[in-house]
Amino acid sequence: MEYIILLCLIILIIITVIILLKIIGSKTDLEVLERLAKFEMSINDRNIEFERNLNRSFDLVSEKLDRKLNLIYDNVNNRLDDNFKKSNETFRNILERLATIDSAQKKIDNLSTDIISLQSVLTDKKSRGIFGEVSLNHILYNIFGDNSKLYSIQQKLSNGYIVDCMLYAPLPLGSIAIDSKFPLENYQNMVDKTISVEDRKKYEKQFKLDFKKHVDDIANKYIIKEETSDQAIMFLPAEAIFAEINAYHQDLIDYAYNKRIWITSPTTLISTLTVIEMILKNIERDKYTSIIHQELNKLGNDFRLYKERWDKLARSVKTVNNDIDQVYITTEKISKKFENISQVKIENDNLLEEKIND
C-alpha cells in the first residue's frame, strides 16, 4: 500500500512540474525559482504530515488486526477444545458400544452353539420325545405343582399302554390323557424355501400322514371306555408347528376333532390347564360351601332346641314365681292371724285383771 501512495505522489509531482514548466514561459526565472522553492517546501510539509497520518493509520490498522487475530485465535482454540472434548466423548461412547456389541456377539455365538446343539438333539426321534415329555411335565408342575391328586406322569392304562400324562379333571370330563407328539422332519422340509415346490408338496403330504397317524394312535391307545374320558389332548411342544396347522391345514384340525383329539401348543395347553384348575377350585369351594350349609342347618336345629328349652325354663321360672307369690300371700295371712291372736290374748288378760281387782 505504501508503494501505491508513493507512486501517486510521484505522479502528482510530475503533473505539478509540467504545470510549472508551462508557467515558466510567461514569468521570470526568479519568480519561478521562488515558487518552486515554496512549492517544494509545501510538498515536503505535506509529505511529512502525510507520512505521520499514514503511520498512525497503519498503527491503528495493525492494532485492530492484532485484536481481531487474537479474538479469532481464542475462538479457534475454544472450538478446538470443545471439538476435542466431544471427539473424546464420542470415542469413549464408541468404545463402550463396541464392548457391548462384542459381549452381545459372544452371547449370540453361545446361543448359536446352543441352537446347533438343540438341533442335533431334536434330529433324533427319541430325543424329541424326551424333549416333549420334559416340556409337558414343566408346564404341569407350574400350573398344579407336585399334586398327584390332579395328574400323574407316565400313567399305565388297562390296555398296557403308557400315556405321558393323565389329568384327573372333574366330571363329566373325567380322566383326560395328554400325550406329546413332535412331527419335525417333514415339517422342516415342508417349510424350507430352498426346496422346490414339488418336493415341498411331497413333504407336506407326508407331514399330514404323520400327523394323522399320531391322532389315530392317541385315539386308539388312550381313549378307553369307562376308564378315561371320551376325548384326549395332543401336545405339540413347538409353537411353529401348531401355528402352521391352525393357519394352513384346517383338514388336520377337522380330522383330530372327529377323533375327539384336541391339539394344543405350550401356550394353549397352559390356558387349558389354567381353566381346569379354576374349575377344580370352584368345585372344591362348592363342596366346602355345602358342608358349611349342612353345619349351619345343624346349628339352626341346636338353636331351636335351645329356644324350646329356654321357653320351658322360663315357664318353670314363671310358675315358681307364682308359687312364691302365693306362699308370700299365705305367709302374710298367717302373720296377721298371729297378730290377731296376740291381741285377743292381751285383751283377755286385761279383763282378768280387772275382775280380780273388783
C-alpha positions as CSV (number, residue, x, y, z in Angstrom):
1,M,0.0,0.0,0.0
2,E,3.0,2.3,0.7
3,Y,4.2,1.8,-2.8
4,I,0.9,2.9,-4.3
5,I,0.9,6.1,-2.2
6,L,4.5,6.9,-3.3
7,L,3.5,6.3,-6.9
8,C,0.6,8.7,-6.6
9,L,2.9,11.3,-5.0
10,I,5.4,10.9,-7.9
11,I,2.7,11.3,-10.5
12,L,1.4,14.4,-8.6
13,I,4.9,15.9,-8.6
14,I,5.3,15.2,-12.3
15,I,2.0,16.9,-13.1
16,T,3.0,19.8,-10.9
17,V,6.3,20.1,-12.7
18,I,4.6,20.1,-16.1
19,I,2.3,22.9,-15.0
20,L,5.2,24.9,-13.6
21,L,7.1,24.5,-16.9
22,K,4.2,25.9,-18.7
23,I,4.1,28.9,-16.3
24,I,7.8,29.5,-16.8
25,G,7.3,30.8,-20.3
26,S,5.3,33.8,-19.0
27,K,7.3,34.7,-15.8
28,T,10.8,35.4,-14.9
29,D,13.2,32.7,-13.6
30,L,13.4,34.4,-10.2
31,E,9.7,34.1,-9.6
32,V,9.8,30.6,-10.9
33,L,12.5,29.6,-8.5
34,E,10.7,31.2,-5.6
35,R,7.6,29.5,-6.4
36,L,9.4,26.2,-6.9
37,A,11.1,26.7,-3.5
38,K,7.8,27.4,-1.9
39,F,6.2,24.5,-3.7
40,E,9.0,22.2,-2.6
41,M,8.6,23.3,1.0
42,S,4.9,22.8,0.8
43,I,5.4,19.4,-0.8
44,N,7.9,18.4,1.9
45,D,5.5,19.6,4.7
46,R,2.7,17.7,3.1
47,N,4.8,14.6,2.7
48,I,5.8,14.8,6.4
49,E,2.2,15.2,7.5
50,F,1.1,12.5,5.1
51,E,3.7,10.1,6.4
52,R,2.6,10.8,10.0
53,N,-1.0,10.2,9.2
54,L,-0.1,7.2,7.2
55,N,1.9,5.8,10.1
56,R,-0.9,6.5,12.5
57,S,-3.4,4.8,10.2
58,F,-1.0,1.8,9.8
59,D,-0.7,1.6,13.6
60,L,-4.5,1.7,14.1
61,V,-5.0,-0.9,11.4
62,S,-2.3,-3.1,12.9
63,E,-3.8,-2.8,16.3
64,K,-7.2,-3.7,15.0
65,L,-5.8,-6.6,13.1
66,D,-4.0,-7.8,16.2
67,R,-7.2,-7.7,18.3
68,K,-9.1,-9.5,15.6
69,L,-6.4,-12.1,15.2
70,N,-6.3,-12.6,18.9
71,L,-10.1,-13.0,19.0
72,I,-10.0,-15.4,16.1
73,Y,-7.2,-17.3,17.8
74,D,-9.2,-17.5,21.1
75,N,-12.3,-18.7,19.3
76,V,-10.4,-21.2,17.3
77,N,-8.8,-22.6,20.5
78,N,-12.1,-22.8,22.3
79,R,-13.7,-24.6,19.4
80,L,-10.8,-26.9,19.1
81,D,-11.1,-27.7,22.8
82,D,-14.8,-28.3,22.5
83,N,-14.4,-30.4,19.5
84,F,-11.6,-32.3,21.2
85,K,-13.8,-33.0,24.2
86,K,-16.7,-34.1,22.0
87,S,-14.4,-36.3,20.0
88,N,-13.1,-37.9,23.2
89,E,-16.6,-38.4,24.5
90,T,-17.7,-39.8,21.1
91,F,-14.7,-42.1,21.0
92,R,-15.4,-43.3,24.6
93,N,-19.0,-44.0,23.7
94,I,-17.9,-45.9,20.6
95,L,-15.6,-48.0,22.7
96,E,-18.3,-48.7,25.2
97,R,-20.7,-49.7,22.4
98,L,-18.1,-51.8,20.8
99,A,-17.6,-53.6,24.1
100,T,-21.4,-54.1,24.3
101,I,-21.5,-55.3,20.8
102,D,-18.7,-57.7,21.5
103,S,-20.5,-59.1,24.5
104,A,-23.7,-59.4,22.5
105,Q,-21.8,-61.2,19.8
106,K,-20.3,-63.6,22.3
107,K,-23.8,-64.3,23.6
108,I,-25.1,-64.8,20.0
109,D,-22.2,-67.2,19.3
110,N,-23.1,-69.1,22.5
111,L,-26.8,-69.1,21.5
112,S,-25.9,-70.3,18.0
113,T,-23.9,-73.1,19.6
114,D,-26.9,-73.9,21.9
115,I,-29.3,-73.9,18.9
116,I,-27.0,-76.1,16.9
117,S,-26.8,-78.4,19.9
118,L,-30.6,-78.3,20.2
119,Q,-31.0,-79.1,16.5
120,S,-28.6,-82.0,16.8
121,V,-30.7,-83.3,19.8
122,L,-34.0,-82.8,18.0
123,T,-32.9,-84.7,14.9
124,D,-33.4,-88.0,16.9
125,K,-37.0,-89.1,17.4
126,K,-36.3,-90.4,20.9
127,S,-34.6,-87.2,21.9
128,R,-37.6,-85.2,20.6
129,G,-39.9,-87.4,22.6
130,I,-38.0,-86.8,25.8
131,F,-38.0,-83.1,25.0
132,G,-41.8,-83.1,24.6
133,E,-42.3,-85.0,27.8
134,V,-40.0,-82.7,29.8
135,S,-41.8,-79.6,28.4
136,L,-45.2,-81.2,29.3
137,N,-44.0,-82.0,32.8
138,H,-42.7,-78.5,33.3
139,I,-46.0,-76.9,32.3
140,L,-48.0,-79.3,34.6
141,Y,-45.7,-78.6,37.5
142,N,-46.0,-74.8,37.0
143,I,-49.8,-75.0,36.9
144,F,-50.6,-77.6,39.5
145,G,-47.4,-78.1,41.4
146,D,-46.5,-81.5,42.7
147,N,-50.1,-82.7,43.1
148,S,-50.7,-86.4,42.5
149,K,-54.4,-85.9,43.0
150,L,-54.7,-83.7,39.9
151,Y,-52.4,-85.5,37.5
152,S,-49.9,-88.4,37.1
153,I,-46.9,-88.9,34.8
154,Q,-46.3,-92.0,32.7
155,Q,-49.6,-93.5,33.7
156,K,-50.1,-97.1,32.7
157,L,-53.6,-97.9,31.4
158,S,-55.5,-101.2,31.5
159,N,-54.7,-101.9,27.8
160,G,-50.9,-101.9,28.7
161,Y,-50.1,-98.6,27.0
162,I,-48.4,-95.8,28.9
163,V,-49.6,-92.2,28.4
164,D,-47.3,-89.2,29.1
165,C,-49.8,-87.7,31.5
166,M,-53.2,-88.5,32.9
167,L,-55.2,-85.4,34.0
168,Y,-57.9,-86.0,36.6
169,A,-60.5,-83.5,35.6
170,P,-63.9,-83.1,37.3
171,L,-66.9,-84.9,35.9
172,P,-68.3,-85.2,33.3
173,L,-64.8,-85.0,31.7
174,G,-63.1,-87.5,34.0
175,S,-59.5,-88.7,33.4
176,I,-58.1,-87.0,30.3
177,A,-55.0,-88.4,28.6
178,I,-52.3,-85.9,27.4
179,D,-49.7,-87.2,25.0
180,S,-46.7,-85.3,23.5
181,K,-46.1,-85.6,19.7
182,F,-43.3,-83.9,17.7
183,P,-43.6,-84.3,13.9
184,L,-40.5,-82.3,13.0
185,E,-38.6,-83.7,9.9
186,N,-41.3,-83.4,7.3
187,Y,-42.4,-80.1,8.8
188,Q,-39.0,-78.6,8.4
189,N,-38.7,-79.8,4.8
190,M,-42.3,-78.6,4.1
191,V,-41.5,-75.0,5.1
192,D,-37.9,-74.9,3.6
193,K,-38.0,-72.3,0.8
194,T,-34.7,-73.6,-0.6
195,I,-36.5,-76.8,-1.7
196,S,-38.5,-76.9,-4.9
197,V,-42.3,-76.5,-4.8
198,E,-42.9,-80.1,-5.9
199,D,-40.7,-81.5,-3.2
200,R,-42.3,-79.4,-0.6
201,K,-45.8,-80.6,-1.6
202,K,-44.5,-84.2,-1.2
203,Y,-43.2,-83.4,2.3
204,E,-46.5,-81.6,3.1
205,K,-48.4,-84.8,2.2
206,Q,-46.0,-86.9,4.3
207,F,-46.4,-84.4,7.2
208,K,-50.2,-84.8,7.1
209,L,-49.9,-88.6,7.1
210,D,-47.6,-88.4,10.1
211,F,-50.0,-86.1,11.9
212,K,-53.0,-88.3,11.3
213,K,-51.1,-91.3,12.5
214,H,-50.3,-89.5,15.7
215,V,-54.0,-88.6,16.1
216,D,-55.0,-92.3,15.4
217,D,-52.5,-93.6,17.9
218,I,-53.8,-91.3,20.7
219,A,-57.5,-92.1,19.9
220,N,-56.9,-95.9,19.8
221,K,-54.5,-96.2,22.8
222,Y,-55.5,-93.6,25.3
223,I,-59.3,-93.3,25.0
224,I,-60.8,-96.2,26.9
225,K,-64.5,-96.5,27.7
226,E,-65.4,-96.3,31.4
227,E,-61.7,-95.7,32.2
228,T,-60.7,-92.5,30.6
229,S,-62.6,-89.6,29.1
230,D,-64.0,-89.9,25.6
231,Q,-61.5,-87.2,24.5
232,A,-57.8,-86.7,24.7
233,I,-55.2,-83.9,24.2
234,M,-52.3,-83.9,21.8
235,F,-49.4,-81.7,23.0
236,L,-47.2,-80.2,20.3
237,P,-44.0,-78.8,22.0
238,A,-43.3,-76.4,19.1
239,E,-45.5,-73.3,18.6
240,A,-44.4,-73.0,15.0
241,I,-45.9,-76.4,14.1
242,F,-49.1,-75.6,16.0
243,A,-49.4,-72.2,14.2
244,E,-48.8,-73.9,10.8
245,I,-51.5,-76.4,11.3
246,N,-54.1,-73.8,12.5
247,A,-53.2,-71.4,9.7
248,Y,-53.0,-73.6,6.7
249,H,-54.3,-77.1,7.5
250,Q,-57.9,-76.9,8.5
251,D,-58.4,-80.5,7.3
252,L,-56.0,-81.8,10.0
253,I,-57.9,-79.9,12.7
254,D,-61.2,-81.3,11.4
255,Y,-59.7,-84.8,11.4
256,A,-58.5,-84.5,15.0
257,Y,-61.9,-83.1,16.0
258,N,-63.7,-86.0,14.6
259,K,-61.4,-88.3,16.6
260,R,-62.1,-86.3,19.8
261,I,-58.5,-85.2,20.0
262,W,-57.7,-81.6,21.0
263,I,-54.5,-80.1,19.6
264,T,-52.5,-77.8,22.0
265,S,-49.2,-75.9,22.0
266,P,-47.3,-74.9,25.1
267,T,-49.3,-71.6,25.2
268,T,-52.7,-73.1,24.6
269,L,-52.1,-76.0,27.0
270,I,-51.2,-73.5,29.8
271,S,-54.5,-71.8,29.1
272,T,-56.5,-75.1,29.1
273,L,-54.9,-76.3,32.3
274,T,-55.5,-72.9,34.0
275,V,-59.2,-73.2,33.2
276,I,-59.3,-76.7,34.5
277,E,-57.6,-75.5,37.7
278,M,-60.1,-72.8,38.2
279,I,-63.0,-75.3,37.7
280,L,-61.4,-77.6,40.3
281,K,-61.1,-74.8,42.8
282,N,-64.7,-73.8,42.2
283,I,-65.8,-77.4,42.7
284,E,-63.7,-77.6,45.9
285,R,-65.2,-74.3,47.1
286,D,-68.7,-75.5,46.3
287,K,-68.0,-78.7,48.3
288,Y,-67.0,-76.7,51.3
289,T,-70.0,-74.5,50.8
290,S,-72.3,-77.5,51.1
291,I,-70.5,-78.6,54.2
292,I,-70.9,-75.1,55.7
293,H,-74.6,-75.2,54.8
294,Q,-75.1,-78.5,56.5
295,E,-73.3,-77.3,59.6
296,L,-75.4,-74.2,59.6
297,N,-78.6,-76.3,59.4
298,K,-77.3,-78.4,62.4
299,L,-76.6,-75.2,64.3
300,G,-80.1,-74.0,63.5
301,N,-81.6,-77.2,64.9
302,D,-79.5,-76.8,68.0
303,F,-80.6,-73.2,68.4
304,R,-84.2,-74.3,68.0
305,L,-83.8,-76.9,70.8
306,Y,-82.1,-74.2,72.9
307,K,-85.1,-71.9,72.4
308,E,-87.6,-74.6,73.3
309,R,-85.7,-75.4,76.5
310,W,-85.3,-71.8,77.4
311,D,-89.0,-71.2,76.9
312,K,-89.7,-74.3,79.1
313,L,-87.3,-73.0,81.7
314,A,-88.9,-69.5,81.5
315,R,-92.3,-71.1,82.1
316,S,-90.9,-73.1,85.0
317,V,-89.4,-69.9,86.5
318,K,-92.7,-68.1,86.0
319,T,-94.5,-70.9,87.8
320,V,-92.1,-70.8,90.6
321,N,-92.5,-67.0,90.8
322,N,-96.3,-67.5,91.0
323,D,-95.8,-70.1,93.7
324,I,-93.6,-67.7,95.6
325,D,-96.2,-65.1,95.4
326,Q,-98.8,-67.5,96.7
327,V,-96.6,-68.5,99.5
328,Y,-95.9,-64.9,100.4
329,I,-99.7,-64.2,100.4
330,T,-100.2,-67.2,102.7
331,T,-97.4,-66.1,104.9
332,E,-99.0,-62.6,105.3
333,K,-102.3,-64.2,106.2
334,I,-100.7,-66.4,108.8
335,S,-98.8,-63.4,110.2
336,K,-102.0,-61.4,110.5
337,K,-103.7,-64.2,112.2
338,F,-100.9,-64.5,114.7
339,E,-101.2,-60.8,115.4
340,N,-104.9,-61.0,115.9
341,I,-104.5,-64.0,118.3
342,S,-101.9,-62.0,120.2
343,Q,-104.2,-59.0,120.6
344,V,-107.1,-61.2,121.7
345,K,-104.9,-62.7,124.5
346,I,-103.9,-59.3,125.7
347,E,-107.5,-58.2,125.9
348,N,-108.4,-61.3,127.9
349,D,-105.5,-60.7,130.3
350,N,-106.7,-57.2,130.9
351,L,-110.3,-58.4,131.6
352,L,-109.0,-60.9,134.0
353,E,-107.0,-58.3,135.9
354,E,-110.0,-56.0,136.1
355,K,-112.2,-58.8,137.6
356,I,-109.5,-59.7,140.1
357,N,-109.3,-56.1,141.2
358,D,-113.0,-55.9,141.6
